[in-house]
Amino acid sequence: MKLPIAVLINISFRVVVALAYSGLGAYVAVWSDFQLGDFAGVPIVKMLGVLFFVYGIFRLWRAYLYFSEMNDQNYGHYED
């Protein structure tokens, strides 16, 4: 099944945003010099970085699910 150009743009935008969140998380967790304090002995910046990174992976997974739904032959067809 050939996908329309709008769906391809939508999927590619979702992938770019997911990679941006993951990159932001890696930057915040590893390379940033912010000092926001500690929580339970772990720097808050590291926790925020991990949170961004995990959210990016989640968005990448959602983009994959959206892509797999678009390839389904029964997408948009409902039975009564």
Secondary structure, DSSP 8 states (H G I E B T S, - for coil): ----HHHHHHHHHHHHHHHHHHHHHHIIIII------EETTEEHHHHHHHHHHHHHHHHHHHHHHHHHHHT-TTTT----
